[in-house]
Amino acid sequence: MTALAISNIVLWVLVVALAAVVLALTRQLGVLHERIAPAGALMLNRGLAVGEPAPVIEVTDLEGRAFRIGAPRSDGRSTLLLFVSPTCPVCKTLLPAVLSSRKDERGWLDVLLASDGDLTEQRDFVRRQHLEVVPYIVSGALGLAYQVGRLPFGALLDEHGIVRARGLVNSREHLESLFEAKRLGVASLQEYFS
């Protein structure tokens, strides 16, 4: 009987000690979370610089509509050019956020999706992902002009055809960081926080 009582006391002491450790770790996670600022879209060192004019490229989307990407716009709207691929799993998970942002920012922003490769595969991707409402451009030259090396990659162009933000866009937060960088007048949120 004495051994049973001692073992119960030892177990309760261990449970209380473990609970205290879990609470301490939870508090430390909260402190770390507060210290970490949102990173925003990852800026790559190569490619077009923020603040310089975008190359003007004439392309057509899958529906045959013509676009002059990078040209100044008389309607005062900005353009988000997002490079995606049917074989990119991150791109597929990002697309609902892109469609939502397109709707939320419709007062000042047009969204264009761009890719390259087989037209049949691209049309199937548009159909499967329900992207018919967004202009979808298939052009290898466009990706080369913007020096896209990894996907999904976004470039935000203002109404004058100037690159206002760009970078890898892996989440909704990264996507919205492009908009915030333009609003704040900085190249990226990393620049703003540093």
LINDA-V425141 format. One record per helix or strand of 3 or more residues. SS is the DSSP state (helix for helix, strand for strand). FROM is the first residue (numbers start at 1). TO is the last residue. If there is no record, write none. Layout:
ss->SS from->FROM to->TO
ss->SS from->FROM to->TO
//
This chain:
ss->helix from->2 to->35
ss->strand from->57 to->61
ss->strand from->66 to->69
ss->strand from->78 to->83
ss->helix from->89 to->104
ss->strand from->109 to->115
ss->helix from->119 to->128
ss->strand from->135 to->138
ss->helix from->140 to->145
ss->strand from->153 to->157
ss->strand from->162 to->168
ss->helix from->172 to->184
ss->helix from->189 to->193
//
